[in-house]
């Protein structure tokens, strides 16, 4: 389904995604820094990198894979501590909303 970024942002707080990806440096940061673009821009090319081990062919598929199967590809320097339950916990609409939100973070 088509995602709603506003709903995705609210969901990212409800699910506590922001605890690791915004508030702490536990997981790869979503927000841009002085040396790295935000997750929305990184998703545009991450799946084309030589070290990428997943199967995504689009930014949306990459983000889906990162949420639903967090161990498929690990960003260098990080360990997989993300819950592996989102594939069954989230509805298709929830997933689309989260992905739409993440793509807005440039």
WONORVEN-V467644 format. One record per residue. N is the residue number from 1. PSI is psi in whole degrees, -180 to 180 (999 if undefined). OMEGA is omega in whole degrees, -180 to 180 (999 if undefined). Layout:
n=N psi=PSI omega=OMEGA
n=N psi=PSI omega=OMEGA
This chain:
n=1 psi=162 omega=176
n=2 psi=136 omega=-177
n=3 psi=154 omega=177
n=4 psi=109 omega=-175
n=5 psi=-36 omega=-180
n=6 psi=-44 omega=176
n=7 psi=-38 omega=179
n=8 psi=-39 omega=178
n=9 psi=-45 omega=179
n=10 psi=-41 omega=180
n=11 psi=-37 omega=180
n=12 psi=-29 omega=176
n=13 psi=-46 omega=-180
n=14 psi=-41 omega=-179
n=15 psi=-3 omega=-180
n=16 psi=23 omega=176
n=17 psi=-38 omega=-176
n=18 psi=-22 omega=179
n=19 psi=-38 omega=-179
n=20 psi=-31 omega=-172
n=21 psi=-8 omega=178
n=22 psi=-52 omega=-174
n=23 psi=-23 omega=-178
n=24 psi=167 omega=179
n=25 psi=38 omega=-180
n=26 psi=-45 omega=178
n=27 psi=171 omega=177
n=28 psi=128 omega=-176
n=29 psi=140 omega=177
n=30 psi=-36 omega=-174
n=31 psi=151 omega=177
n=32 psi=153 omega=175
n=33 psi=-176 omega=179
n=34 psi=-18 omega=-178
n=35 psi=-8 omega=-176
n=36 psi=140 omega=178
n=37 psi=165 omega=176
n=38 psi=168 omega=-176
n=39 psi=-34 omega=179
n=40 psi=-42 omega=177
n=41 psi=-39 omega=180
n=42 psi=-35 omega=180
n=43 psi=-23 omega=-179
n=44 psi=-27 omega=-176
n=45 psi=-11 omega=-175
n=46 psi=-43 omega=-176
n=47 psi=-7 omega=178
n=48 psi=-2 omega=-179
n=49 psi=150 omega=-179
n=50 psi=-33 omega=-177
n=51 psi=2 omega=-178
n=52 psi=129 omega=-175
n=53 psi=4 omega=-179
n=54 psi=-165 omega=-178
n=55 psi=6 omega=-177
n=56 psi=147 omega=178
n=57 psi=2 omega=178
n=58 psi=163 omega=176
n=59 psi=-39 omega=180
n=60 psi=-43 omega=178
n=61 psi=-38 omega=178
n=62 psi=-47 omega=-179
n=63 psi=-39 omega=176
n=64 psi=-48 omega=-180
n=65 psi=-41 omega=-179
n=66 psi=-33 omega=-180
n=67 psi=-47 omega=-174
n=68 psi=-30 omega=-179
n=69 psi=68 omega=-171
n=70 psi=-15 omega=179
n=71 psi=-3 omega=-178
n=72 psi=-45 omega=177
n=73 psi=128 omega=177
n=74 psi=129 omega=175
n=75 psi=130 omega=-180
n=76 psi=135 omega=179
n=77 psi=-5 omega=-179
n=78 psi=153 omega=174
n=79 psi=158 omega=179
n=80 psi=101 omega=174
n=81 psi=5 omega=-180
n=82 psi=139 omega=179
n=83 psi=141 omega=179
n=84 psi=19 omega=-175
n=85 psi=-7 omega=-174
n=86 psi=-27 omega=180
n=87 psi=-33 omega=180
n=88 psi=-20 omega=-178
n=89 psi=-35 omega=-175
n=90 psi=142 omega=173
n=91 psi=168 omega=176
n=92 psi=-38 omega=179
n=93 psi=-42 omega=177
n=94 psi=-47 omega=-179
n=95 psi=-45 omega=179
n=96 psi=-39 omega=179
n=97 psi=-46 omega=178
n=98 psi=-45 omega=-179
n=99 psi=-43 omega=178
n=100 psi=-42 omega=178
n=101 psi=-49 omega=-178
n=102 psi=-36 omega=180
n=103 psi=-16 omega=178
n=104 psi=-13 omega=-177
n=105 psi=96 omega=-175
n=106 psi=999 omega=999
